[in-house]
Amino acid sequence: MNGHRLFFAVALFALLLVPSAPSAPIGSASPYSLSVQALLGGRHTDIYLRLSSGTGQLPDALDKVQLKIFSPRGEHVSTENIFDVALNGGVAVLARAGLTRGDLLEVKAHAKDGSQNELLADTRVRLRPDLNVDLAAPARVVRKQRFDVTVSVDELDGDTGASAAVSVYDGVDLVARRQVEVAAGGRADVRLALTLSLPTCPDASTNATWCRAHRLLASVSNADPAEFDTANDSDSAPIDVRVYDGDGVVVTEEAHATDVGAAILKAGGNAIDAAAAVQFALSVTRPHTTGIGGGSTILLHLADGENYTIDAREKAPASADATMFVGRTPLNLRNQSGCAVGVPGTLAAVDVMLRRWGTMSLAGTLQQPIELAVDGFPVGFDLASATTEDRAAFQPETRAVFRLPNGDPLPVGYWLEQPDLAKTFRLLALKGSSALYEGEIAPALIAAQGRARATGCAGRLTLADLAAYTVKVRSPIVVGYRGYDVASVPSSSAGGLVVLQALELMQRFPLGDQSLGYGAGAGKTLNVMIEATRLALADRDMWMGDDDPSAGYPVPLQCLLSDEYTALRSGLISDSARILIAAPGDPCAAKLAIPSELDRSEGAHTTHFSIVDKWGNMVSFTTTLTDGFGTGITVPGYGFALNDSLVNFNLSPAKNAATGDPGVNDAGPNRRARGNTAPVIIFKEGEPLAATGAWGGGWIPSIVLQVVSNVIDHRMPIQQAVDAPRFWLNGPAAGIGVNAGFTDASMAYLRTLGHRIGQPGGATFGATQSLAVDPSTFTLYGASDKRSRDGSAAILP
């Protein structure tokens, strides 16, 4: 019996593979032919009668259709006559229940068109097609980058193939469609190239307009013939659309801090979280340059397209006045005394960043830095060098940490543990930033800044000054430069404004055109950049400072960057001679003013880091104590040094109605002293392409300017842009330092024009920590400056 059944099944399958018999007219030749197809569905069988004609003329109906049904074994089951069967384009459809797969249908049709035409055809009942869809898609792609998906369509159990539309949706949005033909029992693979523009949202931003949730859905529809079963007609797959081809970049001045930031990103934190952790880690490993006793300037680009700056520079006490440094000599003692200490802002900035844009708590970002302070680390080259300075030794708490028991400086590789700093970080993790500004640490800070090495130069800060401190969160200042937008921080730090004004002055020169003598490092290129920097620094000394309306001076920002004024200033630059005196202009009157030389600037003990995360948040962060170890005063029991930022004020009042000097950088109540930090982000059509910044005191603007020009004017990759030889200067009348690497011809050209060029040197001076994004592929790059002896870049795949 089983053998009979097997034979019958095989025979039936063979019969189903036999095509319908062609129609045969009875009697005289007929102009028509008939074909029949019977397709079994879930509830009934559709019988398709298709009439064709060699003349193209078809009747509107069949007068009579006789339908004979035979079982698969050949037994006659029934005969039915149907009259006046309407034709639609030569096709009639009869629906009949009770038919089974393999039944034989014999059809006799009468078509009357002037004469009687009788047609015959037969067919077997076939099962409709049953299609199955499988979607193969990558789990992770990069926005705006082409990727391929494959949709496989299988016909599973039908007796006939089908044509169908294959569609791919991203959520409810159709992103691709193509027709496919699938044979009975066969497979068709459809490869589709897709591009998705919006990245996947972070968990906290699922309703944002700049991102969206992504899930690909592949489906078949409009199958012809229609399917027996549509249950398997779709398949879906999640897809992560990344902003960049990589999970982020962290570039800092110290490898342990870089590792801390990278670990935050790997654990799912964003760039703001990582920046907080890096800042605290650098407070451990580069305590001579930064810490919670100092200040910071920060530029942020957020994934949603918003940009912010944070001015967390140190503020003078409410009791400050323009004469507070007069007679307090010498300078090297003033800036090692409490009178130089401003209310620190770095911790407040980190707290604001995390609360507004971070995903982690302050305590969470402090965890790894606490471990680093407790467990210790090998001292790097820069910290070891800083411990040779007097500031590392004259205060007992500082000397106890940063000198050996015999008083010698710390050697490279010395294992340094900082239990007092770890205690402070634990307190901040428990109590928050208020522990510094209003809590346990505040009285200790006030007592420590009472120390002085200069007569009458004890600190004036009070508990009320600490409690009143706030950071300034504002929009960045931006200039358009050769199709790019360059953004930096507004005053109180003048560095960003100097960079942007210098770029405006450079606009009319064809920098980057080697055929005209303006290639990278060429004498004409260097002259333009030096002169633009000198003019911008001259304006800095006259017009740039704290512009806080409650305590400062209204810096004429719009005038300084106006087309009229910058064209006037740029017109002073010549290829044939150095500007003899780079005087400040009168920006709002667009005319030149008298010469002014006020070359006060913060020291070179600053640090910068740049971070970008996988969602597109980018941070350019410059932080400082001003000089190495700040004042050299370490808060007893708490392990952090206090800044000496207030010596960046004019040491004597400069305000002078006769000369028009507004005294923009004169000391005053609650004012921030002018700084030179210049964190920068370069944009192209709204996309952030690079972030950079530098340490180097008053030389910072000239250093950062060259990195920006190398990227934009000379199309250098970011590592080449930061490693290229540079010049540096910190005032309109200052001499010019240079790295090795410039040609003798370029140096000779500059000297011929009258520039005072020093001998090549500064192999480690003014390092930048930068990152970049390839605008075509969104590949991420990190560039730790070759001048940075301890720096490193982590690029997360």
Secondary structure, DSSP 8 states (H G I E B T S, - for coil): -HHHHHHHHHHHHHHHHS--EEEEE-SS--SEEEEEEEEE-SS-EEEEEEEEESSS---SEEEEEEEEEE-TTS-EEEEEEEEEEE-BTTEEEEEESS--TT-EEEEEEEEESSSEEEEEEEEEEEE---EEEEEE--SEEETT--EEEEEEEEE-S-SS-EEEEEEEEETTEEEEEEEEEE-TT-EEEEEEEE---S-B--GGGTT-SS-B--EEEEEEEEEES--S--TTSEEEEE-EEESSBSSEEEEESSHHHHHHHHHHHHTT--HHHHHHHHHHHHHHH-TTT--TTSEEEEEEE-TTS-EEEEEE--B--TT--TTTTTT---HHHHTTSGGG--B--HHHHHHHHHHHH-SS-HHHHHHHHHHHHHH-EE--HHHHHHTTSGGGTSSHHHHHHHB-TTS-B--TT-EE--HHHHHHHHHHHHH-THHHHTSTHHHHHHHHTT--SSTT------HHHHHT---EEE--EEEEETTEEEEE--TTB-HHHHHHHHHHHHTTS-TT-GGGT-STT-HHHHHHHHHHHHHHHHHHHHH-S---TTTS----HHHHT-HHHHHHHHTT--SSS--SS---EETTTTEE-----------SEEEEEEEEETTS-EEEEEEEEESTTTTS-B-TTT--B---GGGGS-SS---BTTTTB--TT---TT-B--B----EEEEETTEEEEEE-B--GGGHHHHHHHHHHHHHTS---HHHHHHS--EE-SSTT--BEE-TTS-HHHHHHHHHHT--B--S--TTTT-BEEEEE-TTT-BEEEEE-TT-SS-EEEEE-
